[in-house]
Amino acid sequence: MLRLLALGHTAGDIAERLYLSPKSVETYRSRIMEKLGLDSRPALVRYALARGLLADSS
């Protein structure tokens, strides 16, 4: 889910792909960001890039 968020997918897109509700995706996003100490989506993208999660985004 972190990778999909960092790639710019919307909560609706991710929910459809992972068979979740968009609200669940938003909740998971909030919890991920809180646990990682991130305060914005750009910070989430930087985190994913730094850890190689977006290296092969095909």
PDBQT receptor file of N, H, CA, C and O in Angstrom, charges set to zero:
ATOM      1  N   MET A   1       0.819  -1.176   0.000  1.00  0.00    +0.000 N 
ATOM      2  CA  MET A   1       0.000   0.000   0.000  1.00  0.00    +0.000 C 
ATOM      3  C   MET A   1       0.870   1.249   0.000  1.00  0.00    +0.000 C 
ATOM      4  O   MET A   1       0.549   2.230  -0.672  1.00  0.00    +0.000 OA
ATOM      5  N   LEU A   2       1.961   1.221   0.742  1.00  0.00    +0.000 N 
ATOM      6  H   LEU A   2       2.222   0.425   1.288  1.00  0.00    +0.000 HD
ATOM      7  CA  LEU A   2       2.867   2.375   0.774  1.00  0.00    +0.000 C 
ATOM      8  C   LEU A   2       3.369   2.696  -0.625  1.00  0.00    +0.000 C 
ATOM      9  O   LEU A   2       3.417   3.863  -1.016  1.00  0.00    +0.000 OA
ATOM     10  N   ARG A   3       3.736   1.684  -1.371  1.00  0.00    +0.000 N 
ATOM     11  H   ARG A   3       3.697   0.736  -1.053  1.00  0.00    +0.000 HD
ATOM     12  CA  ARG A   3       4.235   1.885  -2.734  1.00  0.00    +0.000 C 
ATOM     13  C   ARG A   3       3.157   2.507  -3.629  1.00  0.00    +0.000 C 
ATOM     14  O   ARG A   3       3.435   3.433  -4.391  1.00  0.00    +0.000 OA
ATOM     15  N   LEU A   4       1.947   1.999  -3.534  1.00  0.00    +0.000 N 
ATOM     16  H   LEU A   4       1.722   1.247  -2.915  1.00  0.00    +0.000 HD
ATOM     17  CA  LEU A   4       0.848   2.532  -4.349  1.00  0.00    +0.000 C 
ATOM     18  C   LEU A   4       0.554   3.985  -3.993  1.00  0.00    +0.000 C 
ATOM     19  O   LEU A   4       0.311   4.807  -4.877  1.00  0.00    +0.000 OA
ATOM     20  N   LEU A   5       0.577   4.301  -2.707  1.00  0.00    +0.000 N 
ATOM     21  H   LEU A   5       0.774   3.634  -1.989  1.00  0.00    +0.000 HD
ATOM     22  CA  LEU A   5       0.374   5.684  -2.274  1.00  0.00    +0.000 C 
ATOM     23  C   LEU A   5       1.468   6.585  -2.829  1.00  0.00    +0.000 C 
ATOM     24  O   LEU A   5       1.197   7.670  -3.343  1.00  0.00    +0.000 OA
ATOM     25  N   ALA A   6       2.707   6.119  -2.717  1.00  0.00    +0.000 N 
ATOM     26  H   ALA A   6       2.927   5.237  -2.300  1.00  0.00    +0.000 HD
ATOM     27  CA  ALA A   6       3.844   6.921  -3.183  1.00  0.00    +0.000 C 
ATOM     28  C   ALA A   6       3.824   7.106  -4.699  1.00  0.00    +0.000 C 
ATOM     29  O   ALA A   6       4.326   8.107  -5.211  1.00  0.00    +0.000 OA
ATOM     30  N   LEU A   7       3.251   6.152  -5.407  1.00  0.00    +0.000 N 
ATOM     31  H   LEU A   7       2.844   5.339  -4.991  1.00  0.00    +0.000 HD
ATOM     32  CA  LEU A   7       3.156   6.264  -6.856  1.00  0.00    +0.000 C 
ATOM     33  C   LEU A   7       2.029   7.203  -7.289  1.00  0.00    +0.000 C 
ATOM     34  O   LEU A   7       1.871   7.480  -8.478  1.00  0.00    +0.000 OA
ATOM     35  N   GLY A   8       1.251   7.689  -6.327  1.00  0.00    +0.000 N 
ATOM     36  H   GLY A   8       1.379   7.464  -5.361  1.00  0.00    +0.000 HD
ATOM     37  CA  GLY A   8       0.228   8.674  -6.636  1.00  0.00    +0.000 C 
ATOM     38  C   GLY A   8      -1.167   8.127  -6.868  1.00  0.00    +0.000 C 
ATOM     39  O   GLY A   8      -2.054   8.862  -7.302  1.00  0.00    +0.000 OA
ATOM     40  N   HIS A   9      -1.376   6.863  -6.590  1.00  0.00    +0.000 N 
ATOM     41  H   HIS A   9      -0.656   6.266  -6.237  1.00  0.00    +0.000 HD
ATOM     42  CA  HIS A   9      -2.719   6.290  -6.746  1.00  0.00    +0.000 C 
ATOM     43  C   HIS A   9      -3.665   6.880  -5.706  1.00  0.00    +0.000 C 
ATOM     44  O   HIS A   9      -3.261   7.163  -4.578  1.00  0.00    +0.000 OA
ATOM     45  N   THR A  10      -4.899   7.060  -6.083  1.00  0.00    +0.000 N 
ATOM     46  H   THR A  10      -5.228   6.830  -6.999  1.00  0.00    +0.000 HD
ATOM     47  CA  THR A  10      -5.901   7.587  -5.153  1.00  0.00    +0.000 C 
ATOM     48  C   THR A  10      -6.380   6.470  -4.222  1.00  0.00    +0.000 C 
ATOM     49  O   THR A  10      -6.157   5.285  -4.469  1.00  0.00    +0.000 OA
ATOM     50  N   ALA A  11      -7.042   6.891  -3.152  1.00  0.00    +0.000 N 
ATOM     51  H   ALA A  11      -7.224   7.853  -2.952  1.00  0.00    +0.000 HD
ATOM     52  CA  ALA A  11      -7.601   5.910  -2.213  1.00  0.00    +0.000 C 
ATOM     53  C   ALA A  11      -8.584   4.996  -2.931  1.00  0.00    +0.000 C 
ATOM     54  O   ALA A  11      -8.634   3.796  -2.663  1.00  0.00    +0.000 OA
ATOM     55  N   GLY A  12      -9.358   5.559  -3.836  1.00  0.00    +0.000 N 
ATOM     56  H   GLY A  12      -9.318   6.534  -4.054  1.00  0.00    +0.000 HD
ATOM     57  CA  GLY A  12     -10.314   4.753  -4.602  1.00  0.00    +0.000 C 
ATOM     58  C   GLY A  12      -9.635   3.713  -5.475  1.00  0.00    +0.000 C 
ATOM     59  O   GLY A  12     -10.079   2.568  -5.550  1.00  0.00    +0.000 OA
ATOM     60  N   ASP A  13      -8.543   4.123  -6.144  1.00  0.00    +0.000 N 
ATOM     61  H   ASP A  13      -8.182   5.054  -6.083  1.00  0.00    +0.000 HD
ATOM     62  CA  ASP A  13      -7.793   3.186  -6.992  1.00  0.00    +0.000 C 
ATOM     63  C   ASP A  13      -7.210   2.047  -6.159  1.00  0.00    +0.000 C 
ATOM     64  O   ASP A  13      -7.310   0.875  -6.523  1.00  0.00    +0.000 OA
ATOM     65  N   ILE A  14      -6.607   2.415  -5.047  1.00  0.00    +0.000 N 
ATOM     66  H   ILE A  14      -6.525   3.367  -4.752  1.00  0.00    +0.000 HD
ATOM     67  CA  ILE A  14      -5.966   1.418  -4.186  1.00  0.00    +0.000 C 
ATOM     68  C   ILE A  14      -7.022   0.487  -3.592  1.00  0.00    +0.000 C 
ATOM     69  O   ILE A  14      -6.820  -0.725  -3.524  1.00  0.00    +0.000 OA
ATOM     70  N   ALA A  15      -8.138   1.053  -3.165  1.00  0.00    +0.000 N 
ATOM     71  H   ALA A  15      -8.303   2.038  -3.220  1.00  0.00    +0.000 HD
ATOM     72  CA  ALA A  15      -9.216   0.256  -2.586  1.00  0.00    +0.000 C 
ATOM     73  C   ALA A  15      -9.711  -0.790  -3.577  1.00  0.00    +0.000 C 
ATOM     74  O   ALA A  15      -9.912  -1.952  -3.223  1.00  0.00    +0.000 OA
ATOM     75  N   GLU A  16      -9.902  -0.367  -4.809  1.00  0.00    +0.000 N 
ATOM     76  H   GLU A  16      -9.739   0.577  -5.096  1.00  0.00    +0.000 HD
ATOM     77  CA  GLU A  16     -10.362  -1.283  -5.849  1.00  0.00    +0.000 C 
ATOM     78  C   GLU A  16      -9.341  -2.405  -6.083  1.00  0.00    +0.000 C 
ATOM     79  O   GLU A  16      -9.696  -3.579  -6.194  1.00  0.00    +0.000 OA
ATOM     80  N   ARG A  17      -8.085  -2.016  -6.153  1.00  0.00    +0.000 N 
ATOM     81  H   ARG A  17      -7.797  -1.062  -6.063  1.00  0.00    +0.000 HD
ATOM     82  CA  ARG A  17      -7.008  -2.970  -6.431  1.00  0.00    +0.000 C 
ATOM     83  C   ARG A  17      -6.830  -3.986  -5.305  1.00  0.00    +0.000 C 
ATOM     84  O   ARG A  17      -6.556  -5.159  -5.557  1.00  0.00    +0.000 OA
ATOM     85  N   LEU A  18      -6.990  -3.523  -4.044  1.00  0.00    +0.000 N 
ATOM     86  H   LEU A  18      -7.213  -2.570  -3.839  1.00  0.00    +0.000 HD
ATOM     87  CA  LEU A  18      -6.736  -4.389  -2.884  1.00  0.00    +0.000 C 
ATOM     88  C   LEU A  18      -8.020  -4.911  -2.235  1.00  0.00    +0.000 C 
ATOM     89  O   LEU A  18      -7.973  -5.533  -1.174  1.00  0.00    +0.000 OA
ATOM     90  N   TYR A  19      -9.163  -4.657  -2.873  1.00  0.00    +0.000 N 
ATOM     91  H   TYR A  19      -9.201  -4.151  -3.735  1.00  0.00    +0.000 HD
ATOM     92  CA  TYR A  19     -10.455  -5.123  -2.359  1.00  0.00    +0.000 C 
ATOM     93  C   TYR A  19     -10.723  -4.610  -0.948  1.00  0.00    +0.000 C 
ATOM     94  O   TYR A  19     -11.092  -5.368  -0.051  1.00  0.00    +0.000 OA
ATOM     95  N   LEU A  20     -10.528  -3.306  -0.776  1.00  0.00    +0.000 N 
ATOM     96  H   LEU A  20     -10.228  -2.690  -1.505  1.00  0.00    +0.000 HD
ATOM     97  CA  LEU A  20     -10.799  -2.623   0.485  1.00  0.00    +0.000 C 
ATOM     98  C   LEU A  20     -11.746  -1.469   0.210  1.00  0.00    +0.000 C 
ATOM     99  O   LEU A  20     -12.040  -1.157  -0.944  1.00  0.00    +0.000 OA
ATOM    100  N   SER A  21     -12.220  -0.840   1.269  1.00  0.00    +0.000 N 
ATOM    101  H   SER A  21     -11.981  -1.093   2.206  1.00  0.00    +0.000 HD
ATOM    102  CA  SER A  21     -12.999   0.378   1.078  1.00  0.00    +0.000 C 
ATOM    103  C   SER A  21     -12.034   1.561   1.018  1.00  0.00    +0.000 C 
ATOM    104  O   SER A  21     -10.947   1.495   1.592  1.00  0.00    +0.000 OA
ATOM    105  N   PRO A  22     -12.409   2.633   0.337  1.00  0.00    +0.000 N 
ATOM    106  CA  PRO A  22     -11.551   3.823   0.305  1.00  0.00    +0.000 C 
ATOM    107  C   PRO A  22     -11.270   4.363   1.710  1.00  0.00    +0.000 C 
ATOM    108  O   PRO A  22     -10.182   4.875   1.970  1.00  0.00    +0.000 OA
ATOM    109  N   LYS A  23     -12.242   4.251   2.609  1.00  0.00    +0.000 N 
ATOM    110  H   LYS A  23     -13.127   3.835   2.397  1.00  0.00    +0.000 HD
ATOM    111  CA  LYS A  23     -12.055   4.704   3.995  1.00  0.00    +0.000 C 
ATOM    112  C   LYS A  23     -10.957   3.894   4.687  1.00  0.00    +0.000 C 
ATOM    113  O   LYS A  23     -10.158   4.449   5.440  1.00  0.00    +0.000 OA
ATOM    114  N   SER A  24     -10.919   2.587   4.432  1.00  0.00    +0.000 N 
ATOM    115  H   SER A  24     -11.568   2.136   3.820  1.00  0.00    +0.000 HD
ATOM    116  CA  SER A  24      -9.867   1.744   5.008  1.00  0.00    +0.000 C 
ATOM    117  C   SER A  24      -8.502   2.168   4.496  1.00  0.00    +0.000 C 
ATOM    118  O   SER A  24      -7.537   2.217   5.259  1.00  0.00    +0.000 OA
ATOM    119  N   VAL A  25      -8.417   2.473   3.212  1.00  0.00    +0.000 N 
ATOM    120  H   VAL A  25      -9.201   2.433   2.593  1.00  0.00    +0.000 HD
ATOM    121  CA  VAL A  25      -7.152   2.912   2.628  1.00  0.00    +0.000 C 
ATOM    122  C   VAL A  25      -6.696   4.210   3.301  1.00  0.00    +0.000 C 
ATOM    123  O   VAL A  25      -5.521   4.356   3.638  1.00  0.00    +0.000 OA
ATOM    124  N   GLU A  26      -7.620   5.146   3.494  1.00  0.00    +0.000 N 
ATOM    125  H   GLU A  26      -8.574   5.027   3.220  1.00  0.00    +0.000 HD
ATOM    126  CA  GLU A  26      -7.273   6.408   4.153  1.00  0.00    +0.000 C 
ATOM    127  C   GLU A  26      -6.804   6.165   5.592  1.00  0.00    +0.000 C 
ATOM    128  O   GLU A  26      -5.857   6.799   6.057  1.00  0.00    +0.000 OA
ATOM    129  N   THR A  27      -7.466   5.253   6.282  1.00  0.00    +0.000 N 
ATOM    130  H   THR A  27      -8.235   4.738   5.904  1.00  0.00    +0.000 HD
ATOM    131  CA  THR A  27      -7.062   4.921   7.648  1.00  0.00    +0.000 C 
ATOM    132  C   THR A  27      -5.660   4.322   7.660  1.00  0.00    +0.000 C 
ATOM    133  O   THR A  27      -4.826   4.715   8.477  1.00  0.00    +0.000 OA
ATOM    134  N   TYR A  28      -5.394   3.378   6.767  1.00  0.00    +0.000 N 
ATOM    135  H   TYR A  28      -6.071   3.058   6.104  1.00  0.00    +0.000 HD
ATOM    136  CA  TYR A  28      -4.064   2.766   6.692  1.00  0.00    +0.000 C 
ATOM    137  C   TYR A  28      -3.002   3.796   6.336  1.00  0.00    +0.000 C 
ATOM    138  O   TYR A  28      -1.898   3.769   6.878  1.00  0.00    +0.000 OA
ATOM    139  N   ARG A  29      -3.341   4.716   5.412  1.00  0.00    +0.000 N 
ATOM    140  H   ARG A  29      -4.239   4.738   4.971  1.00  0.00    +0.000 HD
ATOM    141  CA  ARG A  29      -2.397   5.768   5.039  1.00  0.00    +0.000 C 
ATOM    142  C   ARG A  29      -2.042   6.621   6.253  1.00  0.00    +0.000 C 
ATOM    143  O   ARG A  29      -0.872   6.919   6.492  1.00  0.00    +0.000 OA
ATOM    144  N   SER A  30      -3.048   7.004   7.006  1.00  0.00    +0.000 N 
ATOM    145  H   SER A  30      -3.998   6.762   6.812  1.00  0.00    +0.000 HD
ATOM    146  CA  SER A  30      -2.820   7.815   8.204  1.00  0.00    +0.000 C 
ATOM    147  C   SER A  30      -1.937   7.093   9.204  1.00  0.00    +0.000 C 
ATOM    148  O   SER A  30      -1.016   7.683   9.770  1.00  0.00    +0.000 OA
ATOM    149  N   ARG A  31      -2.214   5.831   9.417  1.00  0.00    +0.000 N 
ATOM    150  H   ARG A  31      -2.962   5.352   8.957  1.00  0.00    +0.000 HD
ATOM    151  CA  ARG A  31      -1.437   5.049  10.388  1.00  0.00    +0.000 C 
ATOM    152  C   ARG A  31       0.002   4.845   9.927  1.00  0.00    +0.000 C 
ATOM    153  O   ARG A  31       0.932   4.917  10.730  1.00  0.00    +0.000 OA
ATOM    154  N   ILE A  32       0.181   4.591   8.642  1.00  0.00    +0.000 N 
ATOM    155  H   ILE A  32      -0.575   4.533   7.990  1.00  0.00    +0.000 HD
ATOM    156  CA  ILE A  32       1.537   4.440   8.097  1.00  0.00    +0.000 C 
ATOM    157  C   ILE A  32       2.316   5.729   8.305  1.00  0.00    +0.000 C 
ATOM    158  O   ILE A  32       3.448   5.706   8.787  1.00  0.00    +0.000 OA
ATOM    159  N   MET A  33       1.710   6.848   7.943  1.00  0.00    +0.000 N 
ATOM    160  H   MET A  33       0.790   6.866   7.552  1.00  0.00    +0.000 HD
ATOM    161  CA  MET A  33       2.394   8.130   8.056  1.00  0.00    +0.000 C 
ATOM    162  C   MET A  33       2.708   8.459   9.515  1.00  0.00    +0.000 C 
ATOM    163  O   MET A  33       3.779   8.984   9.819  1.00  0.00    +0.000 OA
ATOM    164  N   GLU A  34       1.782   8.153  10.409  1.00  0.00    +0.000 N 
ATOM    165  H   GLU A  34       0.912   7.726  10.162  1.00  0.00    +0.000 HD
ATOM    166  CA  GLU A  34       2.005   8.406  11.832  1.00  0.00    +0.000 C 
ATOM    167  C   GLU A  34       3.159   7.563  12.361  1.00  0.00    +0.000 C 
ATOM    168  O   GLU A  34       4.042   8.073  13.051  1.00  0.00    +0.000 OA
ATOM    169  N   LYS A  35       3.149   6.280  12.036  1.00  0.00    +0.000 N 
ATOM    170  H   LYS A  35       2.432   5.866  11.475  1.00  0.00    +0.000 HD
ATOM    171  CA  LYS A  35       4.195   5.377  12.528  1.00  0.00    +0.000 C 
ATOM    172  C   LYS A  35       5.570   5.727  11.975  1.00  0.00    +0.000 C 
ATOM    173  O   LYS A  35       6.582   5.523  12.645  1.00  0.00    +0.000 OA
ATOM    174  N   LEU A  36       5.608   6.253  10.751  1.00  0.00    +0.000 N 
ATOM    175  H   LEU A  36       4.786   6.419  10.207  1.00  0.00    +0.000 HD
ATOM    176  CA  LEU A  36       6.890   6.609  10.139  1.00  0.00    +0.000 C 
ATOM    177  C   LEU A  36       7.298   8.049  10.458  1.00  0.00    +0.000 C 
ATOM    178  O   LEU A  36       8.391   8.482  10.092  1.00  0.00    +0.000 OA
ATOM    179  N   GLY A  37       6.427   8.784  11.133  1.00  0.00    +0.000 N 
ATOM    180  H   GLY A  37       5.539   8.433  11.430  1.00  0.00    +0.000 HD
ATOM    181  CA  GLY A  37       6.726  10.168  11.479  1.00  0.00    +0.000 C 
ATOM    182  C   GLY A  37       6.703  11.102  10.279  1.00  0.00    +0.000 C 
ATOM    183  O   GLY A  37       7.455  12.075  10.232  1.00  0.00    +0.000 OA
ATOM    184  N   LEU A  38       5.845  10.810   9.314  1.00  0.00    +0.000 N 
ATOM    185  H   LEU A  38       5.234  10.020   9.353  1.00  0.00    +0.000 HD
ATOM    186  CA  LEU A  38       5.744  11.623   8.106  1.00  0.00    +0.000 C 
ATOM    187  C   LEU A  38       4.533  12.542   8.212  1.00  0.00    +0.000 C 
ATOM    188  O   LEU A  38       3.511  12.166   8.785  1.00  0.00    +0.000 OA
ATOM    189  N   ASP A  39       4.650  13.752   7.656  1.00  0.00    +0.000 N 
ATOM    190  H   ASP A  39       5.480  14.058   7.191  1.00  0.00    +0.000 HD
ATOM    191  CA  ASP A  39       3.564  14.709   7.806  1.00  0.00    +0.000 C 
ATOM    192  C   ASP A  39       2.903  15.134   6.494  1.00  0.00    +0.000 C 
ATOM    193  O   ASP A  39       2.003  15.974   6.499  1.00  0.00    +0.000 OA
ATOM    194  N   SER A  40       3.341  14.562   5.379  1.00  0.00    +0.000 N 
ATOM    195  H   SER A  40       4.072  13.880   5.375  1.00  0.00    +0.000 HD
ATOM    196  CA  SER A  40       2.750  14.934   4.092  1.00  0.00    +0.000 C 
ATOM    197  C   SER A  40       2.973  13.827   3.074  1.00  0.00    +0.000 C 
ATOM    198  O   SER A  40       3.800  12.935   3.262  1.00  0.00    +0.000 OA
ATOM    199  N   ARG A  41       2.213  13.911   1.992  1.00  0.00    +0.000 N 
ATOM    200  H   ARG A  41       1.541  14.636   1.839  1.00  0.00    +0.000 HD
ATOM    201  CA  ARG A  41       2.376  12.918   0.922  1.00  0.00    +0.000 C 
ATOM    202  C   ARG A  41       3.756  13.025   0.263  1.00  0.00    +0.000 C 
ATOM    203  O   ARG A  41       4.358  11.995  -0.039  1.00  0.00    +0.000 OA
ATOM    204  N   PRO A  42       4.276  14.240   0.029  1.00  0.00    +0.000 N 
ATOM    205  CA  PRO A  42       5.639  14.321  -0.520  1.00  0.00    +0.000 C 
ATOM    206  C   PRO A  42       6.678  13.656   0.393  1.00  0.00    +0.000 C 
ATOM    207  O   PRO A  42       7.638  13.058  -0.092  1.00  0.00    +0.000 OA
ATOM    208  N   ALA A  43       6.488  13.760   1.688  1.00  0.00    +0.000 N 
ATOM    209  H   ALA A  43       5.709  14.246   2.082  1.00  0.00    +0.000 HD
ATOM    210  CA  ALA A  43       7.403  13.101   2.630  1.00  0.00    +0.000 C 
ATOM    211  C   ALA A  43       7.290  11.580   2.479  1.00  0.00    +0.000 C 
ATOM    212  O   ALA A  43       8.286  10.865   2.580  1.00  0.00    +0.000 OA
ATOM    213  N   LEU A  44       6.088  11.103   2.240  1.00  0.00    +0.000 N 
ATOM    214  H   LEU A  44       5.279  11.684   2.159  1.00  0.00    +0.000 HD
ATOM    215  CA  LEU A  44       5.858   9.679   2.022  1.00  0.00    +0.000 C 
ATOM    216  C   LEU A  44       6.586   9.217   0.757  1.00  0.00    +0.000 C 
ATOM    217  O   LEU A  44       7.198   8.149   0.746  1.00  0.00    +0.000 OA
ATOM    218  N   VAL A  45       6.518  10.012  -0.295  1.00  0.00    +0.000 N 
ATOM    219  H   VAL A  45       6.021  10.880  -0.286  1.00  0.00    +0.000 HD
ATOM    220  CA  VAL A  45       7.203   9.687  -1.558  1.00  0.00    +0.000 C 
ATOM    221  C   VAL A  45       8.710   9.671  -1.343  1.00  0.00    +0.000 C 
ATOM    222  O   VAL A  45       9.390   8.760  -1.814  1.00  0.00    +0.000 OA
ATOM    223  N   ARG A  46       9.239  10.666  -0.637  1.00  0.00    +0.000 N 
ATOM    224  H   ARG A  46       8.686  11.406  -0.254  1.00  0.00    +0.000 HD
ATOM    225  CA  ARG A  46      10.682  10.697  -0.359  1.00  0.00    +0.000 C 
ATOM    226  C   ARG A  46      11.113   9.465   0.434  1.00  0.00    +0.000 C 
ATOM    227  O   ARG A  46      12.164   8.884   0.162  1.00  0.00    +0.000 OA
ATOM    228  N   TYR A  47      10.307   9.072   1.408  1.00  0.00    +0.000 N 
ATOM    229  H   TYR A  47       9.454   9.544   1.630  1.00  0.00    +0.000 HD
ATOM    230  CA  TYR A  47      10.590   7.885   2.214  1.00  0.00    +0.000 C 
ATOM    231  C   TYR A  47      10.660   6.644   1.317  1.00  0.00    +0.000 C 
ATOM    232  O   TYR A  47      11.597   5.851   1.413  1.00  0.00    +0.000 OA
ATOM    233  N   ALA A  48       9.667   6.487   0.453  1.00  0.00    +0.000 N 
ATOM    234  H   ALA A  48       8.906   7.131   0.375  1.00  0.00    +0.000 HD
ATOM    235  CA  ALA A  48       9.620   5.330  -0.446  1.00  0.00    +0.000 C 
ATOM    236  C   ALA A  48      10.811   5.332  -1.408  1.00  0.00    +0.000 C 
ATOM    237  O   ALA A  48      11.403   4.283  -1.662  1.00  0.00    +0.000 OA
ATOM    238  N   LEU A  49      11.158   6.485  -1.936  1.00  0.00    +0.000 N 
ATOM    239  H   LEU A  49      10.677   7.337  -1.730  1.00  0.00    +0.000 HD
ATOM    240  CA  LEU A  49      12.314   6.586  -2.840  1.00  0.00    +0.000 C 
ATOM    241  C   LEU A  49      13.605   6.211  -2.133  1.00  0.00    +0.000 C 
ATOM    242  O   LEU A  49      14.428   5.475  -2.678  1.00  0.00    +0.000 OA
ATOM    243  N   ALA A  50      13.782   6.715  -0.927  1.00  0.00    +0.000 N 
ATOM    244  H   ALA A  50      13.114   7.314  -0.484  1.00  0.00    +0.000 HD
ATOM    245  CA  ALA A  50      14.993   6.456  -0.163  1.00  0.00    +0.000 C 
ATOM    246  C   ALA A  50      15.177   4.982   0.159  1.00  0.00    +0.000 C 
ATOM    247  O   ALA A  50      16.301   4.511   0.330  1.00  0.00    +0.000 OA
ATOM    248  N   ARG A  51      14.077   4.262   0.241  1.00  0.00    +0.000 N 
ATOM    249  H   ARG A  51      13.164   4.645   0.102  1.00  0.00    +0.000 HD
ATOM    250  CA  ARG A  51      14.139   2.838   0.570  1.00  0.00    +0.000 C 
ATOM    251  C   ARG A  51      14.008   1.927  -0.633  1.00  0.00    +0.000 C 
ATOM    252  O   ARG A  51      13.877   0.712  -0.488  1.00  0.00    +0.000 OA
ATOM    253  N   GLY A  52      14.041   2.517  -1.830  1.00  0.00    +0.000 N 
ATOM    254  H   GLY A  52      14.147   3.504  -1.948  1.00  0.00    +0.000 HD
ATOM    255  CA  GLY A  52      14.023   1.726  -3.053  1.00  0.00    +0.000 C 
ATOM    256  C   GLY A  52      12.680   1.117  -3.406  1.00  0.00    +0.000 C 
ATOM    257  O   GLY A  52      12.617   0.197  -4.222  1.00  0.00    +0.000 OA
ATOM    258  N   LEU A  53      11.609   1.609  -2.809  1.00  0.00    +0.000 N 
ATOM    259  H   LEU A  53      11.660   2.356  -2.146  1.00  0.00    +0.000 HD
ATOM    260  CA  LEU A  53      10.291   1.033  -3.087  1.00  0.00    +0.000 C 
ATOM    261  C   LEU A  53       9.746   1.438  -4.456  1.00  0.00    +0.000 C 
ATOM    262  O   LEU A  53       8.800   0.830  -4.957  1.00  0.00    +0.000 OA
ATOM    263  N   LEU A  54      10.342   2.458  -5.052  1.00  0.00    +0.000 N 
ATOM    264  H   LEU A  54      11.111   2.951  -4.645  1.00  0.00    +0.000 HD
ATOM    265  CA  LEU A  54       9.864   2.922  -6.347  1.00  0.00    +0.000 C 
ATOM    266  C   LEU A  54      10.872   2.670  -7.465  1.00  0.00    +0.000 C 
ATOM    267  O   LEU A  54      10.725   3.194  -8.569  1.00  0.00    +0.000 OA
ATOM    268  N   ALA A  55      11.883   1.877  -7.181  1.00  0.00    +0.000 N 
ATOM    269  H   ALA A  55      12.002   1.452  -6.284  1.00  0.00    +0.000 HD
ATOM    270  CA  ALA A  55      12.965   1.639  -8.148  1.00  0.00    +0.000 C 
ATOM    271  C   ALA A  55      12.448   1.095  -9.476  1.00  0.00    +0.000 C 
ATOM    272  O   ALA A  55      12.861   1.564 -10.537  1.00  0.00    +0.000 OA
ATOM    273  N   ASP A  56      11.552   0.117  -9.431  1.00  0.00    +0.000 N 
ATOM    274  H   ASP A  56      11.216  -0.264  -8.569  1.00  0.00    +0.000 HD
ATOM    275  CA  ASP A  56      10.995  -0.462 -10.642  1.00  0.00    +0.000 C 
ATOM    276  C   ASP A  56       9.490  -0.289 -10.592  1.00  0.00    +0.000 C 
ATOM    277  O   ASP A  56       8.769  -1.193 -10.171  1.00  0.00    +0.000 OA
ATOM    278  N   SER A  57       9.017   0.866 -11.021  1.00  0.00    +0.000 N 
ATOM    279  H   SER A  57       9.603   1.600 -11.363  1.00  0.00    +0.000 HD
ATOM    280  CA  SER A  57       7.598   1.173 -10.884  1.00  0.00    +0.000 C 
ATOM    281  C   SER A  57       6.748   0.725 -12.068  1.00  0.00    +0.000 C 
ATOM    282  O   SER A  57       5.650   1.245 -12.268  1.00  0.00    +0.000 OA
ATOM    283  N   SER A  58       7.235  -0.225 -12.850  1.00  0.00    +0.000 N 
ATOM    284  H   SER A  58       8.127  -0.647 -12.687  1.00  0.00    +0.000 HD
ATOM    285  CA  SER A  58       6.441  -0.698 -13.986  1.00  0.00    +0.000 C 
ATOM    286  C   SER A  58       5.430  -1.735 -13.587  1.00  0.00    +0.000 C 
ATOM    287  O   SER A  58       4.686  -2.229 -14.434  1.00  0.00    +0.000 OA
TER     288      SER A  58
